[in-house]
């Protein structure tokens, strides 16, 4: 199984970084399904994540753990990243160690690079490439995320993400993987507490359809809620 970091961390965690001045954020994130790379990783129930992010200058340190709500499954992620600001562009590189506990005990390493264009106030294009050492393959995602403030403490962030698989999710098929879209609503309760909710939908494309055949779930809808606290 792979992480679904683009949605859970890169979009929802806007509640942990956008409004606070401190460098440490802790959060709890409940998801109705564990969706990553357009696939439902847990057939029964969802998953609850908790974690802590530390940001000091260009350095990023992060860890999180997920516990399935209806299955015997636990996942731990821990890693380090570095951000480089180049005018209106932000480049982030990271390494993540993944440990999986449940019916199967396994692990993985992921190397990721993210490029974000920040010159447009109401829209952020993001390109993320992740390489998994266990699969010896990569996954590419291009996202457009909107920023629509409705008040001083509430913002809507609609997004759309296109994913391509290159041996990351499946070894036998490459190319178009899934199209995912949704909206995140963030309420900044005060200078430290924030609440983020999202509803999302993912549409299977050729890579998933070739892999799953007649059993393919062509469309999946899921949602989540996250509480975060800034120190």
N, C-alpha and C positions, 0 to 999 in steps of 0.2 A: 504494500500500500504506500501511497505517496501523500505528502502534505497538501492541503488546500490553502497554501499561504496567501495567494493573491487576494482572495476575498477576505479571509479571516484576519490577516495581518496587514495587508497593504491598503485595504479599503476601510474595513470596520475599525481598525486601530487608529483611524483619524481622530477618534474620540480621545485617544491617549496622548496625542502629540500636538494637535493643531492649536489648542488654546492655552496650554499650560506652559509655565516657564521652567519648571524643574526638569530633572533629567531621568527620573525613575518613574515608571508606570507599572502598576499591577492591574490585572483584569481577569474577569470570568466571562466566558463566552459559551452560550448554549446554542447548539445547532440541531434542527429537527432531523437532518440527514447529514452524513459525512460524505460530502460530494467533493471529489478532486479529479481533475482531468476529465470532467464530464461523467464520471462513474460514481455509482453509489457503493462505497466501500463497506457499509454495514447494512445488510438486508433488513435487519430488525432494529428499529429505533434510531436514535441520533447519538450525539456525542457532546460532552461538556469539556471545554478547554479552560485551563487557568494558566497564567504565566506572568512573567516579569520582564520588562524591557529596560535596558540602561543605555542612555545616550549621552556621551561626553565628547564634545567637539565632533570630530569625524568618526569616532569610534562607536560601534554598536555592539552590545552584548544582549543576548536574549535566550530565554528558556521557556518552554511550555510543556504541559502534559495534558493528554486527553483521555477521558474515561467514557467508554460506551455506556449508554443508558440501559440497553437491553441485551447485550452480548458480553462475553468474556473477552474484552479487548482493552488494552491500555497502550498508549503511545507517548513517548518522551522525545522532545526535540530540544537541542541546545546548540548555540552557535555564536559566531562572531562576524561582524561586518565592518566595512569601512566606506564612508561617503566622500565623494570628491565633487565640489561645486565648480562648474565651468560656465561662467556667465549665467545664462538662463537654463542650463542643463545640469542635472544632478545624476552622477553615476555612482551606483552602490554595488559593491562586490561582497559576497558573503559565503561562509561555509557553515553547514548544518549537519550535525550528527543526529541520526534518527534511530531509536530503539523501539521495537515492537514486542508486546507481551500479550499472550492469549493462547489460542489453540496452536499457533505457531510462534516460535521465538526467532526473530530475525533482526537485522539491522541494515542501515544504509548510510551513505554519505552523499550530500548534495552540495554542489558548487553552483552559485547563481550570480548573475549580473543583471542589474536593472538600470535602464536609462529613462529618465523622466524629463519632460520639457515643461518648464514652469513659467513661461512668459505670458501665457493666457490665463487671466484671473479666474474665468468661469469654466475652464476646461483643461484637463491635464492628460496628455497622451503619455502612455507608459509602455515600454517594451521590456519584457523579462525573459531571460533564457536560463533554464535550470538543467544541470547535468547530474544524473544519478550514477554513482560508481557501480552499484549492484547490477543495474540494468545495462550499464555502459551505453546509455542513450540520453537524448535531450528532449526538452519540452519548451516550446516558444509560445509566449502569450503577448498579444497586443491589446491594450485597453484604452478606452476613452472614459474618463471620469468627470462628471460635471460637478459644479459647486454652486448651489443655488441657496443663498441665505434667505430665509423667510422672516427671521427676526434676529435680534442681537445674540440669542443663545440657541437658535434652532436652524439647522441646515439640511437640505436634501442633496444627496449625491447620487444621481442616476449614473449607471455605468453599463458598458458593453465590452465584452472580452472575446476575442477570437483566439482559439488555441490550435497549435500544430504539434503533432507527435512525431518524434524522430528516434524511435526505439526506447523511449522512456516508459510509456504505459504498455506498449505491445512491441514484441520483437519482430513480428511478421508483417506489420502494416505501418506505413508512414504517410504523413500528409495531414490534410484537414481532419481535426479531431472533434471539436465542439464549439458551439457559439453559446455564450452565456450572457445574460443581461439581468438587470434588477435595479433596485433603488435602496440606498441607505439613508436612514433618517437619524440625525445626531442631535441630542439635547444636551447642552452644557449646563448642568444643574448649578454648579458654582465653579470657582477657580480650580477645584480639585476633582470633583465628581462629574462623570459624564455617562450618558446612556446612549447606546446606538442600537438600532433595529434595522434588519434588512429582510427583504423578500426577493428571491432570485429564481430564475428559470434557466435551465440548460438544455440545449438541443443537440442531439447526437449527430455527428457527421461521419464521413466515410470510414475513418479509422475505427471508431466504436462499432459501427454497423458491420464492418468486415469481421471484427473480433467476436461480436456477440451473436451475429446471425439472426435467426428467428426469435431469440430471447432478448433482443435489444430493446431497452427502454429508450425510445426516441426522444421523449420529453420528460423532464423531472422538475418539480417545483419544490423549493425548500426555503426555510427562513431561520432567523436567529436573533438573539438579543445579547448584548454585551454591556457589562458594567466595568468602568475603568476608574482608577484613582491615581492622581499625580502627586508625588511627594515634592 
